[in-house]
Amino acid sequence: MSSSKTTQFDEGRLMQVLVAPVVSEKATMVAEKSNAVTFKVLQDATKHEIKAAVQLLFKVEVKGVSVVNTKGKAKRFGKSMGRRDNVRKAYVTLQPGQELQLTGEAA
């Protein structure tokens, strides 16, 4: 039996789980400090799916996944009120020695 769990997930689903990388000051600080990468993920994505998706797409070994749900803020647009979308972020910690380049730089 293989050690990766990618066989039990639908590959098409795994391709959709990661929505976008999060590029912010906090995400950069976390990446430098703890070898973790931050992604926006689908609202119904599980930790196991996120781990399998990162391993499939980027060919790296994942140590752990932490997930944060952020509620969208209520905002005014002129006279009317609007609401930002709820966001689910995943902090994916990589195994020591593993590296993930999300920027356009050639490694």
N, CA, C and O of each residue as an XYZ file, in Angstrom:
428
protein
N       0.847     -1.189      0.000
C       0.000      0.000      0.000
C       0.883      1.240      0.000
O       1.849      1.303      0.761
N       0.580      2.210     -0.820
C       1.408      3.404     -0.929
C       1.159      4.335      0.258
O       0.086      4.320      0.861
N       2.172      5.149      0.581
C       2.060      6.031      1.735
C       1.248      7.289      1.423
O       0.692      7.900      2.336
N       1.170      7.686      0.148
C       0.391      8.880     -0.180
C      -1.084      8.523     -0.321
O      -1.442      7.415     -0.722
N      -1.925      9.494      0.020
C      -3.371      9.265     -0.009
C      -4.009      9.833     -1.262
O      -5.231      9.964     -1.323
N      -3.200     10.175     -2.272
C      -3.756     10.781     -3.478
C      -4.618      9.800     -4.255
O      -5.448     10.218     -5.063
N      -4.440      8.496     -4.026
C      -5.199      7.508     -4.781
C      -6.675      7.514     -4.404
O      -7.515      7.160     -5.231
N      -7.014      7.905     -3.178
C      -8.409      7.851     -2.767
C      -9.184      9.127     -3.115
O     -10.399      9.166     -2.924
N      -8.515     10.170     -3.619
C      -9.181     11.392     -4.016
C      -9.265     11.474     -5.527
O      -8.396     10.969     -6.238
N     -10.322     12.117     -6.014
C     -10.488     12.345     -7.442
C      -9.485     13.418     -7.877
O      -9.448     14.500     -7.291
N      -8.677     13.129     -8.897
C      -7.632     14.051     -9.328
C      -8.215     15.367     -9.838
O      -7.616     16.423     -9.638
N      -9.367     15.320    -10.490
C     -10.029     16.543    -10.956
C     -10.414     17.440     -9.794
O     -10.280     18.661     -9.877
N     -10.892     16.841     -8.711
C     -11.248     17.601     -7.509
C      -9.999     18.234     -6.893
O     -10.029     19.390     -6.471
N      -8.898     17.471     -6.843
C      -7.669     17.992     -6.241
C      -7.122     19.190     -7.016
O      -6.510     20.086     -6.434
N      -7.348     19.200     -8.340
C      -6.881     20.323     -9.149
C      -7.647     21.607     -8.825
O      -7.147     22.702     -9.081
N      -8.860     21.485     -8.263
C      -9.690     22.647     -7.966
C      -9.591     23.099     -6.511
O     -10.012     24.210     -6.190
N      -9.043     22.264     -5.623
C      -9.016     22.567     -4.196
C      -8.242     23.844     -3.897
O      -8.714     24.681     -3.128
N      -7.057     24.010     -4.493
C      -6.255     25.209     -4.273
C      -6.743     26.307     -5.213
O      -6.642     26.177     -6.433
N      -7.275     27.392     -4.640
C      -7.824     28.474     -5.450
C      -6.714     29.421     -5.883
O      -6.589     29.731     -7.067
N      -5.901     29.887     -4.921
C      -4.835     30.847     -5.234
C      -3.847     30.903     -4.077
O      -4.217     30.639     -2.932
N      -2.597     31.243     -4.366
C      -1.657     31.480     -3.261
C      -1.976     32.824     -2.612
O      -2.425     33.749     -3.290
N      -1.749     32.937     -1.309
C      -1.962     34.193     -0.604
C      -0.627     34.924     -0.562
O       0.359     34.410     -0.034
N      -0.607     36.133     -1.126
C       0.602     36.951     -1.127
C       0.339     38.144     -0.234
O      -0.337     39.089     -0.640
N       0.867     38.111      0.982
C       0.688     39.203      1.932
C       1.906     39.243      2.846
O       2.754     38.351      2.804
N       1.987     40.285      3.673
C       3.108     40.393      4.607
C       3.109     39.227      5.581
O       4.156     38.642      5.859
N       1.935     38.893      6.099
C       1.850     37.803      7.070
C       2.242     36.478      6.434
O       2.974     35.698      7.044
N       1.774     36.209      5.229
C       2.106     34.960      4.547
C       3.607     34.865      4.290
O       4.188     33.785      4.397
N       4.237     35.988      3.952
C       5.676     36.009      3.719
C       6.442     35.750      5.010
O       7.418     35.000      5.010
N       6.010     36.363      6.112
C       6.674     36.149      7.403
C       6.554     34.694      7.837
O       7.521     34.110      8.326
N       5.376     34.109      7.663
C       5.160     32.703      8.027
C       6.040     31.796      7.173
O       6.593     30.816      7.670
N       6.168     32.122      5.889
C       6.977     31.312      4.977
C       8.450     31.334      5.379
O       9.121     30.303      5.332
N       8.955     32.496      5.773
C      10.357     32.612      6.171
C      10.624     31.924      7.500
O      11.677     31.315      7.693
N       9.667     32.023      8.414
C       9.881     31.529      9.779
C       9.702     30.010      9.898
O      10.496     29.348     10.567
N       8.679     29.459      9.263
C       8.341     28.057      9.543
C       8.229     27.175      8.306
O       7.645     26.095      8.384
N       8.773     27.602      7.164
C       8.737     26.794      5.942
C       7.301     26.400      5.582
O       7.028     25.250      5.239
N       6.387     27.378      5.664
C       4.980     27.131      5.357
C       4.539     28.026      4.198
O       5.032     29.143      4.039
N       3.615     27.524      3.403
C       3.071     28.265      2.271
C       1.571     28.438      2.509
O       0.908     27.532      3.014
N       1.040     29.608      2.140
C      -0.365     29.908      2.400
C      -1.153     29.906      1.092
O      -0.731     30.500      0.100
N      -2.312     29.226      1.104
C      -3.178     29.154     -0.074
C      -4.601     29.509      0.312
O      -5.037     29.232      1.430
N      -5.336     30.131     -0.628
C      -6.788     30.227     -0.535
C      -7.314     28.903     -1.046
O      -6.864     28.426     -2.088
N      -8.262     28.292     -0.335
C      -8.797     26.996     -0.751
C     -10.319     27.039     -0.803
O     -10.935     27.990     -0.323
N     -10.917     26.013     -1.382
C     -12.380     25.920     -1.439
C     -12.956     25.843     -0.035
O     -12.312     25.330      0.880
N     -14.180     26.358      0.137
C     -14.823     26.369      1.455
C     -15.009     24.963      2.038
O     -14.944     24.782      3.254
N     -15.241     23.973      1.173
C     -15.517     22.620      1.678
C     -14.303     21.696      1.585
O     -14.444     20.479      1.701
N     -13.112     22.263      1.378
C     -11.898     21.444      1.265
C     -11.471     20.948      2.650
O     -11.512     21.693      3.629
N     -11.062     19.683      2.713
C     -10.575     19.112      3.969
C      -9.060     19.201      4.018
O      -8.412     19.438      2.998
N      -8.488     19.009      5.218
C      -7.036     19.051      5.370
C      -6.371     17.967      4.528
O      -5.326     18.202      3.922
N      -6.973     16.786      4.492
C      -6.399     15.676      3.716
C      -6.398     16.001      2.221
O      -5.434     15.700      1.519
N      -7.482     16.617      1.736
C      -7.549     17.017      0.326
C      -6.497     18.074      0.000
O      -5.850     18.015     -1.045
N      -6.333     19.038      0.900
C      -5.357     20.103      0.676
C      -3.950     19.520      0.615
O      -3.163     19.876     -0.261
N      -3.640     18.632      1.540
C      -2.322     17.983      1.555
C      -2.085     17.213      0.261
O      -1.023     17.330     -0.350
N      -3.065     16.434     -0.151
C      -2.930     15.632     -1.376
C      -2.787     16.537     -2.601
O      -2.022     16.222     -3.513
N      -3.519     17.663     -2.634
C      -3.462     18.575     -3.774
C      -2.085     19.231     -3.893
O      -1.545     19.344     -4.994
N      -1.517     19.665     -2.765
C      -0.194     20.301     -2.789
C       0.865     19.298     -3.231
O       1.749     19.626     -4.023
N       0.772     18.070     -2.714
C       1.749     17.044     -3.098
C       1.622     16.688     -4.574
O       2.629     16.445     -5.239
N       0.406     16.653     -5.092
C       0.186     16.316     -6.497
C       0.668     17.435     -7.423
O       1.357     17.169     -8.408
N       0.310     18.681     -7.114
C       0.617     19.795     -8.012
C       2.069     20.248     -7.954
O       2.644     20.610     -8.980
N       2.666     20.231     -6.768
C       4.001     20.811     -6.610
C       5.096     19.777     -6.366
O       6.272     20.134     -6.299
N       4.731     18.499     -6.230
C       5.709     17.419     -6.038
C       6.628     17.681     -4.844
O       7.847     17.557     -4.953
N       6.029     18.047     -3.694
C       6.777     18.258     -2.457
C       6.148     17.412     -1.351
O       5.007     16.965     -1.477
N       6.895     17.194     -0.269
C       6.382     16.446      0.878
C       5.792     17.435      1.890
O       6.448     18.404      2.271
N       4.560     17.188      2.317
C       3.864     18.066      3.249
C       3.940     17.486      4.650
O       3.671     16.304      4.862
N       4.314     18.339      5.614
C       4.401     17.918      7.013
C       3.045     18.053      7.708
O       2.632     17.166      8.455
N       2.354     19.175      7.454
C       1.073     19.397      8.100
C       0.283     20.503      7.435
O       0.817     21.282      6.644
N      -1.009     20.560      7.769
C      -1.899     21.573      7.202
C      -2.738     22.173      8.332
O      -3.370     21.450      9.101
N      -2.732     23.516      8.418
C      -3.614     24.227      9.340
C      -4.576     25.045      8.494
O      -4.194     25.604      7.466
N      -5.840     25.109      8.941
C      -6.864     25.795      8.154
C      -7.504     26.901      8.992
O      -7.794     26.710     10.173
N      -7.720     28.068      8.361
C      -8.349     29.211      9.022
C      -9.536     29.655      8.187
O      -9.412     29.839      6.976
N     -10.694     29.831      8.830
C     -11.863     30.377      8.162
C     -12.007     31.841      8.568
O     -12.103     32.147      9.756
N     -12.022     32.747      7.590
C     -12.161     34.172      7.853
C     -13.508     34.635      7.315
O     -13.812     34.444      6.137
N     -14.310     35.242      8.178
C     -15.619     35.737      7.739
C     -15.436     37.023      6.955
O     -14.587     37.850      7.285
N     -16.249     37.184      5.904
C     -16.187     38.390      5.076
C     -16.750     39.586      5.807
O     -17.713     39.474      6.566
N     -16.136     40.735      5.568
C     -16.582     41.967      6.218
C     -17.766     42.574      5.477
O     -17.915     42.395      4.268
N     -18.608     43.296      6.220
C     -19.674     44.084      5.602
C     -19.066     45.409      5.180
O     -18.416     46.077      5.984
N     -19.269     45.796      3.934
C     -18.685     47.022      3.393
C     -19.761     47.855      2.724
O     -20.753     47.322      2.228
N     -19.557     49.181      2.713
C     -20.474     50.085      2.021
C     -19.961     50.340      0.623
O     -18.761     50.520      0.416
N     -20.860     50.354     -0.327
C     -20.553     50.759     -1.696
C     -21.524     51.885     -2.033
O     -22.609     51.645     -2.563
N     -21.122     53.115     -1.721
C     -22.034     54.242     -1.889
C     -23.150     54.142     -0.864
O     -22.900     54.102      0.341
N     -24.394     54.101     -1.358
C     -25.539     54.016     -0.446
C     -25.834     52.579     -0.028
O     -26.410     52.338      1.034
N     -25.436     51.630     -0.868
C     -25.820     50.245     -0.581
C     -24.744     49.523      0.232
O     -23.564     49.867      0.178
N     -25.176     48.532      0.973
C     -24.258     47.709      1.758
C     -23.923     46.459      0.948
O     -24.776     45.897      0.260
N     -22.692     46.046      1.043
C     -22.254     44.823      0.385
C     -21.519     43.954      1.383
O     -21.371     44.324      2.547
N     -21.064     42.815      0.935
C     -20.349     41.914      1.831
C     -19.234     41.223      1.059
O     -19.446     40.726     -0.047
N     -18.042     41.196      1.653
C     -16.942     40.461      1.043
C     -17.182     38.972      1.255
O     -17.897     38.570      2.174
N     -16.578     38.164      0.397
C     -16.735     36.718      0.510
C     -16.008     36.188      1.737
O     -15.001     36.749      2.169
N     -16.535     35.091      2.296
C     -15.818     34.363      3.325
C     -14.619     33.680      2.668
O     -14.703     33.245      1.519
N     -13.514     33.588      3.388
C     -12.285     33.019      2.834
C     -11.799     31.890      3.731
O     -11.807     32.014      4.956
N     -11.380     30.802      3.125
C     -10.770     29.691      3.853
C      -9.312     29.622      3.412
O      -9.021     29.428      2.232
N      -8.396     29.783      4.369
C      -6.972     29.777      4.054
C      -6.330     28.544      4.666
O      -6.689     28.115      5.762
N      -5.374     27.984      3.936
C      -4.630     26.822      4.430
C      -3.167     27.191      4.548
O      -2.559     27.670      3.591
N      -2.601     26.968      5.727
C      -1.161     27.120      5.945
C      -0.556     25.728      5.828
O      -0.751     24.885      6.702
N       0.178     25.490      4.748
C       0.738     24.174      4.461
C       2.208     24.182      4.867
O       3.017     24.890      4.267
N       2.558     23.386      5.897
C       3.932     23.291      6.356
C       4.629     22.176      5.592
O       4.128     21.055      5.514
N       5.791     22.496      5.027
C       6.538     21.521      4.235
C       7.573     20.812      5.100
O       8.013     21.345      6.118
N       7.957     19.610      4.689
C       8.998     18.856      5.379
C      10.306     19.641      5.299
O      10.513     20.392      4.345
N      11.197     19.479      6.289
C      12.500     20.161      6.225
C      13.241     19.773      4.940
O      13.264     18.606      4.549
N      13.841     20.772      4.297
C      14.568     20.527      3.052
C      13.711     20.710      1.806
O      14.241     20.811      0.700
N      12.390     20.754      1.975
C      11.483     20.952      0.839
C      11.295     22.449      0.621
O      11.297     23.228      1.574
N      11.132     22.844     -0.634
C      10.941     24.254     -0.954
C       9.916     24.384     -2.064
O       9.859     23.564     -2.980
N       9.105     25.433     -1.965
C       8.057     25.661     -2.954
C       8.189     27.086     -3.466
O       8.051     28.035     -2.694
N       8.460     27.251     -4.778
C       8.610     28.585     -5.365
C       7.292     28.965     -6.030
O       6.889     28.350     -7.018
N       6.622     29.982     -5.485
C       5.380     30.464     -6.082
C       5.610     31.683     -6.961
O       4.751     32.034     -7.770
N       6.768     32.335     -6.810
C       7.059     33.497     -7.626
C       7.516     33.056     -9.004
O       7.793     31.877     -9.223
N       7.595     33.985     -9.923
C       7.971     33.647    -11.293
C       9.466     33.488    -11.510
O       9.913     33.342    -12.648
N      10.250     33.514    -10.428
C      11.705     33.418    -10.553
C      12.120     32.014    -10.965
O      11.490     31.030    -10.577
N      13.166     31.930    -11.739
C      13.720     30.621    -12.093
C      14.627     30.169    -10.963
O      15.479     30.931    -10.505
N      14.449     28.932    -10.509
C      15.227     28.435     -9.378
C      16.546     27.861     -9.811
O      17.322     27.399     -8.975
